[in-house]
């Protein structure tokens, strides 16, 4: 068709894929302003103190409940 060998065709397609991946990295990556000024951590926000401490709750039973069956 254009006199291209399979190696040059593969090289051209590889360059196209690399350009697409590089463009996606720039589009979806962080901007330079985000890199230099990171957001404050979520733990820095004040949390509401609990009004009253809850009473301890008995743990839930684990596994199946086995009961005695009357033997008639």
C-alpha positions as a printed Julia matrix, in Angstrom:
72×3 Matrix{Float64}:
   0.0     0.0    0.0
   2.43    2.69   1.21
   5.51    0.5    1.11
   5.69    0.2    4.92
   7.11   -2.95   6.48
   5.44   -4.6    9.47
   8.16   -3.22  11.79
   7.59    0.38  10.78
   3.81   -0.1   11.01
   4.21   -1.49  14.53
   6.51    1.38  15.44
   4.01    3.92  14.16
   1.12    2.3   16.06
   3.27    2.12  19.2
   4.0     5.84  18.93
   0.29    6.59  18.53
  -0.58    4.51  21.61
   2.23    6.16  23.6
   0.96    9.62  22.62
  -2.57    8.72  23.73
  -1.33    7.38  27.09
   0.81   10.47  27.64
  -2.12   12.76  26.84
  -4.35   10.84  29.27
  -1.7    11.17  31.98
  -1.63   14.94  31.54
  -5.42   15.25  31.42
  -6.25   13.01  34.41
  -3.11   13.66  36.49
  -2.82   16.23  39.26
  -2.15   19.81  38.27
   1.11   21.47  39.41
  -0.79   23.68  41.85
  -2.17   20.55  43.56
   1.35   19.14  43.87
   2.75   22.27  45.55
  -0.29   23.01  47.77
  -1.67   19.7   49.05
  -5.12   19.63  50.62
  -5.22   19.58  54.43
  -5.68   16.1   55.89
  -9.2    15.03  56.81
  -8.18   14.51  60.46
  -7.58   18.27  60.84
 -11.32   18.93  60.82
 -12.85   19.21  64.31
 -14.98   16.28  65.33
 -18.02   16.48  67.57
 -17.44   15.02  71.02
 -19.87   12.28  72.1
 -22.48   13.65  74.51
 -22.65   10.56  76.72
 -20.69    7.36  76.66
 -22.78    4.36  75.63
 -23.09    1.38  77.94
 -21.15   -1.7   76.8
 -23.25   -4.11  74.8
 -23.02   -7.88  75.18
 -21.33   -9.48  72.17
 -23.54  -11.21  69.64
 -23.53  -15.02  69.81
 -21.14  -16.62  67.38
 -22.04  -19.63  65.29
 -25.22  -21.67  65.43
 -27.2   -21.89  68.65
 -27.25  -25.49  69.87
 -30.11  -26.4   72.18
 -30.89  -29.6   73.96
 -33.59  -31.64  72.24
 -35.86  -33.82  74.41
 -35.22  -37.5   73.73
 -38.62  -39.27  73.62
